[in-house]
């Protein structure tokens, strides 16, 4: 005896769509497992996964009234497909695309922090050259520098600059805000800053290769001190260039510790 699953054409189409959805979820689960087990290449995985995601989105849009929850649909038909649900519902893009986006975001963040470290090094050194040696002038600059160095994950915990900045910050914290560094102390601090800066720049190529992002060359293109009659305002143009020499970012440092950035 023949048993009909539908009473009319509309119900028949609905069950056929259910079957398609079931097949897409099952196929995606198999594809995810094959990719994790390295049975298929990344390019093959990405091509097939994009097809399945596109088909799923089209079908899910069609079934949004009858299947409001894909998770509930999977539970109803006893589908144990967590990888497929994650890929189709939660992520919406192939794993290869997801990982590339994460890597690109990490590289962009690292490059921005490198530029911030360079800016803070130069601001601190030039402030000392301008005889800004009061504790309440030096302490914020070293604090900013230390914070930016600690944000850069590619530097080891025992990096010279991190250790020396902590030592100087600890020393300054024991002094009064109006106290000033002696000529000998200022000279030693400038030496430590310059030494740490050189170590920082020397560490970048190796760190960049490890992290997998394109090396940036921080080039000082111009600098000058302008005497306004009352105060000295230091202006330095810091250009960040990539390996092809294309201009990526311009940072203008004005005064001690003040900056404005212009993305190009």
N, C-alpha and C positions, 0 to 999 in steps of 0.2 A: 504494500500500500504506500502510495506517495504522500509524503507530509510536506505541505507548503509552509515556508517560513514567513510568508507575507500574504497579505490579502489583496493588495493592489500594487500598482506600479511604483507608487511613492515609497511604500514600505520596502519594496524590493531594492530600490536605489539606495535606501538608507542602510540596509544590511550589506550591500555591496561596498558601500563607503566604509562601513565598520571593518569589513574584511581587508580593504586596502590599508586602513589605519593600522590594523593589527600586523599586517605584513611589513609595513614601514618600520614600526617599532621593533619587531623581531629582527629585521635586516640590519637596522642601526646597531642593535645590541651585538650582533655577530661581527659587524664591521669594527666596532670599538674594541672588541676582544682580539680580533685579528691584528689591529694596529698595535695594541699594547704588547702582544706577543711577537711583534716584528715579523708577522707572516706576509704582510704587504708593505710596499714602500710608502713613504710619506706623500708622494705625489698622487699615487693611486688612491690612497685613503682620502686625501683632500677632495679629489674629483668626485668620488662616489658619495662622500659625506655631504658635499654641497648639493648634490642631486637629491639625496634623501631629505635633507633639511628643506629644500625648496618644495618638494612634493608634500612634505608634512605640513608646511605653513599653508599651502593652498588648500589641502584637505581639512585642516583644523579650522580654517576660516569658513569653509562650507558647512562644517558640522558644529559650529559654535553654539547653536541652539539645542541640538540633541546630545552633544558631548561637551558640556561646559568645563569639565575637568579631565585632563588626560590621565592624571594619576588615578582618578576614580575609575576611568575606563580600564586601565591596566589591572587594577584590583578586581574589578568585576569579572574579567576574563582570565584571571589567575596568571598574569604575565609578570614574571620576575625579571625585569629589564631595567635595573637602576642606571646603568651606563647610558642606555638609549634615552631615558627620561631626562637625564642630566644634559645630554647633548642636544636633544630636540627642544626641550621646554626651558631649561635653565640657561644654558649657554647660547644656543642658537647659531653657533659657528663651529667649524671643525676644530679639533684640538690643535692642529698645526697653526691655524690662524690665531687662535687664542694665545698660544705660546709666543708667537712672533710679536704680537701686540704687547705682551708683558715684557719681552726683551727690549723692544723699542722704547717703552715707557721708562724702563730701568736705565737705558743708555742716555735718554734725554735728561733724566733726573741727575745722573752722575755728572754729565757735562755741565749742568747748571751749578752744581755744588762745587765743581772744580773752579769755575769762573768766580764763584763767591769766595772761595779760599784765596785765590790770587788777588782779588780785590782787597780782602781784609789784610793780607800780608803787606801789600803795597801801601795801603792807607796807614797802617801802624808804623812802618819804617819811615815814611815821609813825614808823619807827624813828629817823630823824634828829630828829624832833620830841621823841622821848623821850631824846635825848642819847646814843643808842647810836652812838658815832662811832669806836670802835676798828676797826682794819683787819680783824681776824678776825670782827667783827660785820657790817661793811658789805660786805666783799668777797663773801661767799656770796649776799647778797641781790641785788647787781648782777649776779653771775654767772648766777643763776637768771633774772633779768629779761632779760638778753642772750640766753640760750638760748631763752626762750619767744618773744621777738621774732623770732629767726632761724627758728623753726619755722613762723611764720605766713607762708606763701608769697605772700599778697596784698600784703605790704609790699615796696617796692622796696629794692634793696641799699643805696642811699644815704639811706635813711630816717634822719631826725635822731636818733631814739632809739637806733638801732643804732650810729651813729657815736659819739655821746657816751658810751654805755655802754662801748664798746671803749676809748675814751680813758681813762675813769675806772678801768677794770679794769687797764689797762696801768700807770697811775700808782700804784694801790694795790699792784700786784705788786712794785714796787720798794721798798716800805716793809716794816717789820717787823710781825709779827702783833699785837704789843702797842702799836704806835704808834697815835696818835689823830689824827683830822682836826682842824685848827685851826677856830676859830669861822668864819673866813672861808671855808675849804674846805668845811665842812659847809653853810654858807649857799649857796655856789655849786653844790654837788652837789644840794641840794634844789631850787634854781632850775632846774637842768638836767633833773631828774626831772619837775618840774611842767610845764616847757616841752615835754618829750618826750611826756608823758602827754596834754597838750592836742592836740599834733600827731597823736598816735595816735588819739584819739577823733575828731578832725576828718577823718582819713583813712579811717575805717571806712565811712561812707555810700557814698563813691565806690568803695571796694574791694568792698563788698558787692554793689553793682549789677553790677560787672564779674564777680564770682565767681558771682552768681546765687543767693545764699542770703539768707533773710529777715534784716533788720537786728535786732540785739539792742540794747536800751537798758540799760546797766549803771547801776543806780540805787542810791545809798547811802541806806539808809533809817534807819540809826541808828548812832551811834558814841559810845563813852565810854571814859574812862581810869579804871581802878579802882586805888586805892592800898591794897595789902594790908599796908602797914607795912614790908615788906622789898623788894618789887619792884613795878614797875608792869606790869600786864597789860592789854594793849590789846585790846579786843573790838570788832569791826566786823561788822555784818551786811550782806553784799553780796547783793542780789537781782538776778537776771538775768530780765528780762521780755521777751517777744516783742512784736511790734507790736500785738497785740490786748490786751496787758496781762496775759496769763496767766503765772502763775509757772512758770518753767522749772527754775531751780536756785537753791539757797541755799548760799552759801559763808560759813563762819564763820572769821574770822581771829583766832587767839588768840596773844598774845605776838608776838615778832618772827620772822616767817617760818614759823610753825607754822599749819597749817590743817586743817580737816576739812570735807568736803563731804557734803551730803545732797541726793540727787536727789528731786524731788517730781513 
